[in-house]
Amino acid sequence: MKKKQIEGGILAEGEATGHKHRVSVAVMEREDGVREFEGATEVLHEEHKTISLPNRKWNSGIVREIDPYSDMVRQVRD
Amino acid sequence: MIKSLSNAQRARFPEFVDKWTKIGLCTDPADRPSAELAIKLMYKYAKLEEPRIVWCSSPLVNVLTRASVLKVGASVRTLVEDSVRDSVWASVEASVGDSVRDSVEASVGDSVRDSVEASVEASVWDSVGASVRTLVEDSVRTLVRDSVGASVRTLVGDSVWASVRASVWASVRDSVEDSVGASVRDSVEASVWDSVEASVEDSVWASVRDSVGDSVWASVKASVGDSVWASVWASVRTLVEDSVGASVRDSVEDSVWDSVEASVGDSVRTLVWDSVKASVRDSVWDSVWASVWASVRDSVGDSVWASVRASVRASCYGQHDASWLGFYDFFKQVLNLDKQTSKLEGLWLLAQSANWAIPLKHICWVSERHNILRRDNDGRLHCADDIALAYPDGWGVYALHGVRMKPEYVLTPADKLDTEIILKEGNTEVRRELIRKVGIERIISKAKVVDNWNNYRLLDFAKFYDDESYVPFLLMVNPSTGGQHLERVSAECKTVEQALNWRKPEALQRIPVSDNGEDWYQQGDVCIWPEKAIIIKPLPIVIT
């Protein structure tokens, strides 16, 4: 599966606030949208409390909702 | 080397936080003579010739002017022709029959053809004589028309033209006989910010860093830089940047979307929906809605966005750079590191006199300051009934508690905002602010409560949806802020537990759950789980 590097260790970025869920290690995105990173790191966000992760390989993804217009399943947009 | 700070020096931290926060949030008119001197100093330190300086009325006008001058408009429309049309055709063809395709093609085709026709225009820069002015005007009008919505267009269209005219007209006017393309292009294409940044910021950083110990560096950064960063960069600049992009991106998405939606709505719904209904529904929606939306968004939105991002990235942020400039100011003023910081003279002066600037090789566009800036008690951009941040041309940002909003969401009184509008708002943070505005009790009173668990409630809003007997939304409390989020879940979900499981990202959902499974985490809408997990716990071990 191809992967691309995500600048700034960003796991997700809010459209309406510019806020970012981010880590201090390198983040790669897989073709299915899952983002991968490795190491003991903190997950930071301007609004949410920090989460400390132990040292291992991690996957991250965004929760789902039903799009209010299309009735299709999609990632939550914030 | 300075290895520690005295108490007297530390006592001056608040002075610098206050000074640079005020600079970053200043709403006075730009001090144009000082800003122009600042730009000349910046170029001098980058060992570049003084540029022509063109004033713009807002960062959006900076960006659109640059795009106009570089003629981004034509490439955007070419892309519309090449990739979006093909995506639309492929999706429609794969999804519906010939009769429907003909109808859809007729509708979508018109809008694509219009865009293509509008893009067939001679290169401004390769044209000469009297026609140049007309072509420049047309190019600007077309770009502005295609790039921003009507309200923004009214506000900034004239400003963009004035800026472009100031940028190029003098060059064009004097070159009636010869092509001016190459020389003008050469003069505007090379962004110099990287060289300014490399020659100034990096060397200052290295010089200051060599002069102070780790604890001094960290202490000043935490006490001055980070405080101003939170007030200016995180709270204001980020939303301005997003709004510059969104003003272009959203309206391009909307305008393309409108034409696609109109075609799908009228043609597919009329011709397919009634006759084929459920058998075609999924494939049509999957292919047309999801893939067209995705391709339109990705192709058109991102290409325009890319040009905006390029402009944004080529910018220096003037007063919005207050955090890191304030950080270095402390070293200069308190620790007397004059020599080490001398190259910042231009950037310091620009920050104290103007807003964003786009420095190119022979030209620099610089924006007026915002003249309105309103915040809540937490320092976030906010105004409950008016624009939160505005520039002299009227363009700006509507925001509630730091969340960028459509103007109508802010300007409509709470008791006039329909529940249906809130339910159908696509962005969860915007939805949260709308809920806060109208009050959660009013929302709940319109729903049927299906299930309760801890701080979660599963609510049925079917009465707002035609032809639906059950439309569940999960109401949840943000554990970090206390804000209430309402997100629609699948009609398969009859309990809160089912809804929580359904919401998980697809890759996470495929992992079986057990109380003995591995720990996973959730921060807002982002779930984080071990890469090799075979079984996970039903709920995150930490949620913030």
Interface residues (C-beta under 8 A of the other chain):
Chain A: L11 A12 G14 E15 A16 T17 G18 H21 D32 V34 E36 V43 H45 E46 E47 H48 K49 T50 I51 L53 R56 K57 W58 N59 S60 G61 I62 V63 R64 E65 I66 D67 P68 Y69 S70 D71 M72 V73 Q75 V76 R77 D78
Chain B: A234 T238 L239 E241 D242 A246 W285 D286 W289 A290 W293 G402 V403 R404 M405 L423 K424 E425 G426 N427 T428 E429 V430 N478 P479 S480 T481 E487 R488 V489 S490 W502 R503 K504 P505 E506 A507 L508 Y521 Q522 Q523 G524 D525 V526 C527 I528 W529 P530 E531 K532 V542 T544
